[in-house]
Amino acid sequence: MTTASRRYDSPARRRQQEQTRERILDAAVEIAREQDDWDWHGLTYRAVAERAAVGERTVYRHFATSEDLHDAAMRRLIAAAGISYDDMTLDDVALLARRFFRALPRFRVRPPASGGPAAQQADRRRREAVLRAVSAETSDEALARRSAAVLDVLSTQAAYERFVGTWGMSPKQAGEAVTWVVDLLGQELRRDA
């Protein structure tokens, strides 16, 4: 008589594996939330294994690469913030931004990289000039500050890098995109005045 081989593909075993995966992912999200920036250097296999009370090999079994682990943690964080990229409409973009920014306060806000005192002074002068220009169009101080902040963000190196590097625009196209938004905002401010 032969003994039956043990079934490794049983519903109970699959359930246990899923529970272990969830515990690992919960640990990864906890660690990600404790980080003070988005580089997630502390989100390692070892740290996740210790937090989830599993072996490091078990984490590898569920997430073959650290990129897989980080991606799963990011997806969980995005879902927890109530953000979904599925079937997004134009109206959802504002809602997404609102939810995204509400979820970010737990992360450290880094000061912008500076090129030294001269660059910091130029940046300050630019911000002040933009605020003055916008304030000349509206008496609503909160609206002026909000509008100036948006325009300021659009005229930074980070915005340029996003337009050109991420979206593949030429520098000319990036400039036209920013000009278009500035014109739209200016029309809106003048209409409200």
GIDASUL-V695853 format. One record per residue. N is the residue number from 1. PHI is phi in degrees with one decimal (999 if undefined). D_FIRST is the distance of its C-alpha to the first C-alpha in Angstrom with 2 decimals. Layout:
N,PHI,D_FIRST + N,PHI,D_FIRST
This chain:
1,999,0.00 + 2,-98.7,3.76 + 3,-85.5,6.60 + 4,-68.3,9.40 + 5,-73.4,12.39 + 6,-69.5,15.46 + 7,-86.2,18.02 + 8,-91.6,21.32 + 9,-108.2,23.27 + 10,-90.5,23.25 + 11,-57.9,26.58 + 12,-65.2,26.68 + 13,-67.8,26.34 + 14,-62.5,29.01 + 15,-62.3,31.23 + 16,-64.5,30.93 + 17,-63.3,31.82 + 18,-66.0,34.76 + 19,-64.5,35.95 + 20,-65.6,35.86 + 21,-59.8,37.76 + 22,-63.4,40.30 + 23,-63.4,40.77 + 24,-63.5,41.40 + 25,-66.3,43.81 + 26,-59.9,45.58 + 27,-64.6,46.08 + 28,-62.6,47.44 + 29,-65.9,49.87 + 30,-58.0,51.04 + 31,-66.0,51.77 + 32,-60.1,53.51 + 33,-68.6,55.69 + 34,-81.8,56.69 + 35,-70.7,57.89 + 36,-100.5,61.60 + 37,-155.6,61.49 + 38,-90.8,59.39 + 39,-79.1,58.40 + 40,54.0,55.43 + 41,-60.5,55.29 + 42,-81.1,53.64 + 43,-89.8,50.79 + 44,-107.9,48.44 + 45,-57.5,44.68 + 46,-62.8,45.18 + 47,-63.3,47.46 + 48,-67.4,45.17 + 49,-60.3,42.09 + 50,-62.7,44.09 + 51,-66.8,45.45 + 52,-84.8,42.09 + 53,59.2,40.41 + 54,-133.5,37.78 + 55,-75.5,37.29 + 56,-60.5,39.45 + 57,-62.2,36.45 + 58,-65.6,35.39 + 59,-63.1,38.86 + 60,-61.2,38.52 + 61,-62.5,35.21 + 62,-89.2,37.05 + 63,-134.6,40.40 + 64,-62.8,40.30 + 65,-129.9,44.05 + 66,-64.7,46.73 + 67,-62.5,48.39 + 68,-62.0,45.37 + 69,-64.6,45.53 + 70,-64.1,49.30 + 71,-62.9,49.14 + 72,-63.8,46.67 + 73,-64.9,48.89 + 74,-63.3,51.99 + 75,-60.9,50.50 + 76,-66.2,49.69 + 77,-63.9,53.24 + 78,-63.7,54.80 + 79,-63.4,52.91 + 80,-64.2,53.89 + 81,-80.3,57.51 + 82,79.2,57.27 + 83,-102.1,57.74 + 84,-136.5,56.21 + 85,-93.8,57.09 + 86,-77.1,55.59 + 87,54.3,58.23 + 88,-69.0,61.04 + 89,-110.3,64.57 + 90,-59.7,67.84 + 91,-63.1,68.33 + 92,-71.4,64.98 + 93,-62.5,66.21 + 94,-64.9,68.58 + 95,-61.5,65.96 + 96,-60.6,63.49 + 97,-61.8,66.12 + 98,-59.9,66.99 + 99,-66.1,63.38 + 100,-62.7,62.76 + 101,-68.0,65.85 + 102,-69.8,65.04 + 103,-83.3,61.65 + 104,-84.5,63.23 + 105,-56.2,65.35 + 106,-73.5,62.61 + 107,-94.2,62.90 + 108,-66.8,65.79 + 109,-92.5,68.64 + 110,-83.9,69.62 + 111,-67.1,73.26 + 112,-62.1,73.96 + 113,-62.4,74.05 + 114,-111.7,77.67 + 115,-97.3,79.65 + 116,106.3,81.95 + 117,-57.1,84.95 + 118,-63.7,86.55 + 119,-66.2,83.44 + 120,-64.3,83.08 + 121,-66.6,86.72 + 122,-63.2,86.41 + 123,-63.8,83.37 + 124,-61.6,85.25 + 125,-61.6,88.33 + 126,-62.4,86.23 + 127,-60.4,84.60 + 128,-63.5,88.00 + 129,-65.3,89.58 + 130,-63.4,86.87 + 131,-62.5,87.26 + 132,-61.5,91.05 + 133,-62.6,90.78 + 134,-71.2,88.43 + 135,-62.6,90.49 + 136,-69.1,93.53 + 137,-98.6,91.84 + 138,-149.4,90.83 + 139,-92.7,92.09 + 140,-81.0,88.60 + 141,-61.1,87.62 + 142,-65.9,83.93 + 143,-65.3,83.75 + 144,-62.7,85.65 + 145,-65.7,83.33 + 146,-62.6,80.17 + 147,-65.1,81.60 + 148,-63.4,82.78 + 149,-62.6,79.35 + 150,-62.0,77.70 + 151,-64.8,80.33 + 152,-62.7,79.97 + 153,-59.6,76.21 + 154,-71.5,76.84 + 155,-111.5,79.24 + 156,-107.9,77.02 + 157,-62.1,75.33 + 158,-61.9,71.94 + 159,-65.5,72.83 + 160,-57.7,74.01 + 161,-61.8,70.78 + 162,-67.7,68.79 + 163,-60.5,70.93 + 164,-82.5,70.98 + 165,-76.2,67.71 + 166,-85.6,65.35 + 167,-92.1,67.05 + 168,71.1,68.36 + 169,-79.9,71.96 + 170,-76.9,74.87 + 171,-55.7,77.25 + 172,-64.2,79.70 + 173,-62.6,77.15 + 174,-62.1,76.20 + 175,-61.6,79.88 + 176,-66.7,80.36 + 177,-64.3,77.42 + 178,-65.6,78.89 + 179,-58.6,82.37 + 180,-59.8,81.02 + 181,-66.1,79.52 + 182,-60.1,82.71 + 183,-62.0,84.79 + 184,-61.9,82.64 + 185,-65.1,82.86 + 186,-62.2,86.59 + 187,-61.0,87.14 + 188,-64.7,85.24 + 189,-63.2,87.26 + 190,-67.5,90.54 + 191,-65.7,89.62 + 192,-67.7,88.92 + 193,-70.0,92.23
